[in-house]
Amino acid sequence: MKKVVQFAALGLMLVFFPLGSWYYLRMGYNERKGALDELKYEIPLTNFQLLDQTGKVIQKSDLEGGYSVIGTVDEFDANDPIIQASEGLFDEFATSKKMTLITHVESYDSLAIVNYLNQINQDSISSEWHFVRGVAPFAAVFEEQPENYLALVDTSGVVRNYYNAADGKEVGDMAKHIAMFVMPLLRDAELVFKRKEEK
């Protein structure tokens, strides 16, 4: 009886544990592949130079090597879906230093923006959320999208997907995609998407 138990335990270790590991690895692979399939856009950002709330010049090259979330609003309103969704992403990922938020505000109100950032983050001066002003450089990025959409930009400055900031499910999908592709960058394994012609 003892030998039967030993053989059963050995069989469990040699067969079921590897099968279980393979199953979970396969699930992770399929989930990541599914997410990559959803990142279907390939719209490169044009070069830009804009001032943020601290007076710092923000340009395209500042975004390289990490992921970015870009949104644009007519005027600053803390209740705007773009601001609300961006705040959630900021709370979740800003400390990673591998994800930057850029919100372009057409009708800029420096005092309201700085006060808002001070309320949500005591270290807003060094935050990874830049409210920028100036000639809108993202018109081409959003020209085919309705209002309230955020763009996810990859490590090489290319828009990979859009998400409706007013739709909780889409914002959740965006957070999931960011977690999948930003977190590996924290292990110094930079992920750069291949263009279609390289596939």
C-alpha positions, 0 to 999 in steps of 0.5 A: 500500500505504501508503494502505491501511495509513493507511485501515486505521489510520484505520478502526481509530481511528474505528470499533473504538476507539469500539466498544470504549469503548462496549462497556466502558462498557456492561458497566460500566453493566449491572454497576452496574444489576445491583447496584442491582437487588440493593439491593431493601430499603427499611427506614429506620433508626429514630433511635438514640443509643448509646455506642461503645468510646470513649464517643462517642454514635453516632446515626442522623444521624452516618451520613448522607452515607455508607454504613454496615454494621450487624451485631449479636452476642450477645457479642464474639468475634473469630472471630464471622462478623459480626466477621470479615466486618466486619474485612475490610470495615474493612481495605478501606474504613475509610480512605475516611471514607465507610463506617462500621461499627457492631456492636451487642454485647448482652453488652458487654466494653469491654476485649476490644473495645478490645484487639481494635481496637488489634491491627487498627488503631493509630488505633482511637480515630478509626476508622470502626468503632463497637462500640455498647452499649445497648438494641438499636435494630436489632431491626426491621432484622434481625427477618426475617433469620437470624443472621450477617447484615449490613445495608448502609445507604445515604446516607439511612439506609435498609437496602438489602440483607442479606448472610450474613457466614458466606458468602464469596460474599455478603461478596464481593458486599457488598464489590463493592457498597460499592466501586461506591457508596462510591467515587463519594462520594469524588469529592464526587458523593453518591449518594442512592437514590430511593424507589419512589414517586419512580421 
